[in-house]
Amino acid sequence: MARLFDIRNIIAALLGLYGLALLVAGLLPGLAEAGAGAAEHTADVTDLAAGSSANLWVGAALVLVAAGFAGWAAARPAARDRPDRESE
């Protein structure tokens, strides 16, 4: 139960969810443009400023950082307090 509420697991879950949301947001506009055919595309200010694949790159980075946090939590679990030791 203590591992469930480890802060590293909570951070990994939040970053993973945000990363997946950004990955989907980065993939869907590309799929919409691919299906648009010969429709005219107007330049969007956001596309000009940050690039059209910024959501995709940031989402992938967040998913990798979330995997790092989850791996860290799995490799080095939080030490549980032993009941036979008194706090000094």
C-alpha positions in Angstrom: 0.0 0.0 0.0 2.9 2.4 0.7 4.3 1.9 -2.8 0.9 3.0 -4.3 1.2 6.4 -2.7 4.9 6.9 -3.3 5.3 10.4 -4.8 7.3 9.0 -7.7 4.4 6.8 -8.8 2.0 9.7 -8.6 4.3 12.0 -10.6 4.8 9.2 -13.2 1.0 8.7 -13.5 0.3 12.4 -14.0 3.1 13.0 -16.5 2.1 9.8 -18.3 -1.5 11.0 -18.7 -0.5 14.4 -19.9 2.1 12.9 -22.2 -0.5 10.5 -23.7 -3.0 13.4 -24.2 -0.3 15.4 -26.0 0.7 12.5 -28.1 -3.0 12.1 -29.2 -3.2 15.8 -29.9 0.0 15.7 -31.9 -1.2 12.7 -34.0 -4.8 13.7 -34.7 -4.1 17.0 -36.6 -1.6 15.1 -38.8 -4.3 12.5 -39.5 -6.9 15.2 -40.3 -4.5 16.9 -42.7 -3.8 13.6 -44.4 -7.4 13.0 -45.1 -8.1 16.5 -46.2 -7.0 15.8 -49.7 -6.8 19.0 -51.9 -8.4 21.2 -49.3 -6.6 24.5 -48.7 -4.7 24.8 -45.5 -4.3 28.2 -43.9 -1.2 28.9 -41.8 -2.0 28.8 -38.2 -0.1 31.2 -35.8 0.7 28.3 -33.5 2.0 26.1 -36.3 4.3 28.9 -37.3 5.6 29.6 -33.8 6.2 26.2 -32.4 6.1 23.8 -35.3 3.3 21.5 -36.2 4.7 18.6 -34.3 5.4 20.3 -31.0 2.6 18.4 -29.2 4.0 15.1 -30.5 7.6 15.8 -29.3 6.6 17.2 -25.9 4.1 14.3 -25.4 6.9 11.7 -26.2 9.3 13.4 -23.8 6.7 13.4 -21.0 6.0 9.7 -21.6 9.7 8.9 -21.4 10.1 11.0 -18.2 7.1 9.2 -16.7 8.7 5.8 -17.6 11.9 7.0 -15.9 10.0 7.9 -12.7 8.1 4.6 -12.7 11.4 2.7 -13.3 13.1 4.6 -10.5 10.2 3.8 -8.1 10.3 0.1 -9.1 14.1 -0.1 -8.8 14.5 1.6 -5.5 11.3 1.1 -3.4 10.6 3.5 -0.5 12.0 2.2 2.7 9.4 1.3 5.2 9.7 2.3 8.8 10.4 -0.7 11.0 8.1 -0.8 14.1 10.9 -2.2 16.4 13.1 0.9 15.9 12.5 4.0 17.9 13.0 7.3 16.3 16.2 9.0 17.4 
